[in-house]
């Protein structure tokens, strides 16, 4: 193993374990908490962790001009999708939720193509999207029909990754471009997202209820892992990989999280994996990789589609 790989690979693998395991942690939270309670706990603990990291690293808080865009970004990246995933996992397995989350790069690409007209679709991107969405249909098993509860869970998880897909081009346009945004440290942006998300999730929990049963040790441990690790430490690990490798390498961690979610669900929760879900997951990951130009390398013969295509 080369020295550069040794400098980022451990953080990369731990990040995949944390984010892939988050769907298992959500199941632990749902043992006693409502979906809104899971979202609020995750955000509050994530905020506490980010505040400690901000203090240790002496990072400045986001400037006032960014508060409005941060509020919208938090709706799209934290409070709403995390509520939806928690609600969805009341009806579907953690493994299925993790597989659906693997389609996030596809949703992001769709949103980018819609939000940024200058990024015209290529044949490779269109083909990758088609493969990925075919994988989503295979995972859902649309040919065999699903119960009402399962459809609700799948719909909630799909809406969640739809929020993720919109959030990335929004953040790119309003928080990650222009001279003023370059002074905002990534840790400060993460702290701002946790703070705004906590403000948003609090009324959700007040209306929808926080818990419906006694809060036991498994729920507490699950929320600590989900909040402190998944919403706190994970950001630091992600920045480490970006700094020591590159952003493209960091983004590929999304391809490992469904695998971790499936293994955790099977080993720790005894979840049954339908025969169609593994091949569907492979199609989703392959489609996302093709659309992003990672699998295979973009052939020289591929050209951009005409403007009206």
Phi, psi and omega in degrees: 000133182287159180299316178301320180295320179298335184282339182235340185298318178301316179296322179299313182292320177296321178298317178297321178295317182294308183289327176290326179281351184297332180287329172291318179297325177298318178300320177296319179297323183287353175298332182224337186260153171285165175305320178293325178294322177297314181298315181295315180299317180299315181291316182296317178290324175297319178297315179301318179295316180293326177296321177295316179297320178298318180293316182295319182273356181056043179274136179288152176286159180301141179293162186298327182298337184271354186296319179298305176301325178296324179297315179293317180298323179294323175300320185276333187254336187233284193300309183289307180296326179290326173295317181295319178295319178296318177295317181299322182286356169287342186240342180230165180289160176295328179296315180295320177298320179293322178294316178299321178299334178295344178274004180305316178302326179293315178297321179296317180296318177300314181297320180296316180297327179280323186274337183238089183303336182289343179265081184292145178291139173259167177299323181295318179294317180297317179296317179298318177297318180297316179297316182296315181288332171297321177297321177299317180295321178295316179301318181289337183064049188298336182288342184255356179078150182226155177289163182300319180295319179296318178299320178298317180295316178296317180298318180296315180294324179292319175298324180298313180287338172296319175298316177302315182299320179288327187295322185294311175294329177296313179296321179299318184283322190253342184231347184234028175213153181095159184295320186294324184287342183291345180273356182267118179288146179305322179296323178294320178295318178297319178296319178297320178297317179295320181293312180294320179296321178296319177298324181284322184284335182301309177295330176299316179290327179295323181278313185273353183091148182264314182218155178236009179197175178299136181272110182265181182299316179303319179295317180298313180295321179297318180289324176297317178293317182293318183279303186290319180274302187292328182251001181234283183302326182301324179298317180296317178298319180297317179295326180295316179295317179300318183290322186263343175243261173191171184294324180296316178299316180299323183292336182287352176299335178300333182283342180267335185298322177299322179297315179296318181297318180295315180296316180296317180297319181288317186278323187261335182243354181065032182285141177275134180256117179294153185299330185277346186287316177301310178295327176296320178296321178297318178296320179299310181295317180296318179298318178296319180294319178295315182296329180271001179078017181266336183212112348277178174304142184299118180295152183294334184281350182285129181241162176290145178288156176300160184301328183270007181270000000 
